[in-house]
Amino acid sequence: MEYDVIQGDIAAQSADALVNAAGTSLRMGSGVAGALRRGAGEEINEDAMEKGPVDLGAVAVTGAHDHDAEYVIHAAAMPHYGDGEATASSIRAATRNALEKADELDCQSLVIPALGCGVAGFDLTDGAAIIGEEIVDYEPDTLEDVRFIAYSDEEFDAIRAATGNDE
């Protein structure tokens, strides 16, 4: 499965599923979660929290509310306990579980951010490489269009370089 690195606001994307960079409590705070919450309203946060807490690396699904998507897959790459920082294994598991959940939901398109690399404190270059590896190694049933999204110019350049997707 091929994928593209794109730049923009995840809340403005059109896809079958959007992936939220979540913590284990599934409370939607800042960063990607904040953008998705602002775009969908407080109901998405309430829906997400009703499904939590989840284990580190696990996912939960809510409707997308006002987003141009069917689902939001909340991927818990960050713990809401201890130091609150993501790890390579939590990013890998959250990415893999998000891809698998999208397939289970018969999604053809998915937009995924740099899980664990914002407020969760994991190095963007290393995290992007892990996410890129998981996407490339994944053998989808229904997924055809995966977009790895960056918000800022700096994030976009770092993800493209880390994944070798810099043409």
C-alpha positions as a printed Julia matrix, in Angstrom:
167×3 Matrix{Float64}:
   0.0    0.0    0.0
   1.36   3.37  -0.97
   0.73   6.48   1.03
   1.23  10.2    0.7
   2.6   12.78   3.1
   0.38  15.84   2.97
   0.23  19.17   4.75
  -2.83  20.79   6.26
  -5.36  20.77   9.06
  -6.6   17.24   9.82
 -10.0   18.69  10.76
 -10.4   19.94   7.17
  -9.64  16.57   5.53
 -12.13  14.37   3.74
 -11.69  10.62   4.34
 -13.56   7.6    5.61
 -11.63   7.88   8.89
  -9.51  10.49  10.62
  -7.05   9.39  13.3
  -6.87  11.36  16.54
  -3.56  11.49  18.41
  -5.09  10.48  21.73
  -4.01   9.8   25.24
  -5.21   6.76  27.14
  -8.03   8.71  28.86
  -9.36   9.66  25.38
  -9.97  13.21  26.68
  -9.51  15.51  23.7
  -7.18  18.31  24.78
  -4.77  20.2   22.53
  -2.9   19.54  19.29
  -4.61  17.16  16.85
  -7.28  16.29  19.42
  -8.03  19.97  19.97
  -8.34  20.6   16.23
 -10.74  17.69  15.83
 -12.75  18.76  18.89
 -13.03  22.35  17.64
 -14.17  21.1   14.23
 -16.77  18.68  15.59
 -17.96  20.27  18.81
 -17.84  19.1   22.4
 -19.97  16.01  21.64
 -17.01  14.23  20.05
 -15.01  14.69  23.27
 -17.91  13.31  25.32
 -18.28  10.33  22.96
 -14.55   9.61  23.11
 -14.34   9.82  26.91
 -17.27   7.41  27.26
 -15.11   4.81  25.46
 -12.08   5.37  27.7
  -9.82   4.86  29.3
  -8.03   2.47  26.95
  -4.68   0.71  27.16
  -1.59   2.4   25.77
  -1.43   1.65  22.02
  -5.13   0.77  21.82
  -7.8    2.55  19.76
 -11.44   3.52  20.16
 -13.88   4.72  17.49
 -16.45   7.5   17.5
 -18.54   9.06  14.8
 -16.94  12.03  13.07
 -19.77  14.47  13.89
 -19.27  17.58  11.71
 -16.1   16.35   9.97
 -16.13  15.14   6.37
 -15.55  11.55   7.5
 -17.49   8.59   8.84
 -15.27   7.85  11.82
 -12.63   9.23  14.12
 -10.23   6.55  15.32
  -8.72   7.65  18.62
  -5.24   6.08  18.8
  -3.7    6.21  22.28
   0.01   6.68  21.67
   0.36   8.77  24.85
  -0.33   7.72  28.45
  -2.41  10.01  30.64
  -0.38   8.92  33.67
   3.27   8.96  34.72
   5.38  11.26  32.57
   2.74  11.33  29.8
   5.32  10.69  27.09
   4.91   8.41  24.1
   7.38   5.62  23.36
   8.45   3.89  20.17
   6.35   0.86  21.1
   3.25   2.94  21.92
   3.51   4.8   18.6
   4.03   1.55  16.69
   1.06  -0.16  18.39
  -1.26   2.85  18.05
  -0.43   3.17  14.34
  -0.9   -0.54  13.63
  -4.14  -0.67  15.62
  -5.51   2.4   13.81
  -4.79   0.81  10.42
  -6.37  -2.48  11.49
  -9.45  -0.71  12.89
  -9.9    1.24   9.64
  -9.86  -2.05   7.74
 -12.36  -3.6   10.17
 -14.64  -0.64   9.48
 -14.28  -1.18   5.69
 -12.62   2.21   5.24
 -10.9    2.93   1.96
  -9.28   6.22   3.06
  -7.54   7.26   6.25
  -5.72  10.39   7.43
  -3.18   9.85  10.22
  -1.07  12.44  12.07
   2.35  12.05  13.71
   1.04  10.09  16.71
   2.94  10.72  19.94
   5.14  13.43  18.47
   3.41  16.57  19.71
   2.52  17.13  23.34
   3.51  13.49  24.03
   7.13  14.53  23.49
   8.47  11.83  21.15
  11.05  12.96  18.59
   9.25  13.8   15.33
  11.87  12.33  13.02
  12.0    9.03  14.9
   8.21   8.9   15.34
   7.55   9.65  11.68
   9.94   6.87  10.65
   8.07   4.39  12.88
   4.66   5.45  11.54
   5.93   5.28   7.96
   7.3    1.77   8.54
   3.98   0.59   9.98
   2.06   2.01   7.01
   4.41   0.43   4.46
   4.43  -2.94   6.25
   0.65  -3.06   6.65
  -1.25  -5.33   4.27
  -4.73  -3.81   3.94
  -8.04  -5.46   3.19
  -9.95  -2.32   2.19
  -7.61   0.61   2.79
  -6.35   2.17  -0.44
  -5.67   5.82   0.39
  -3.58   6.59   3.48
  -2.46  10.16   4.04
   0.17  10.95   6.69
  -0.62  14.55   7.58
   1.63  17.31   8.88
   0.4   20.68  10.05
   3.41  23.04   9.86
   6.04  23.47   7.15
   8.69  22.2    9.56
   6.67  19.1   10.46
   5.92  18.42   6.78
   9.61  18.6    5.82
  10.64  16.4    8.77
   8.03  13.71   8.02
   8.87  13.62   4.33
  12.58  13.28   5.09
  12.05  10.64   7.82
   9.8    8.49   5.64
  11.7    8.9    2.38
   8.48  10.32   0.93
  10.1   13.58  -0.2
   9.57  13.71  -3.92
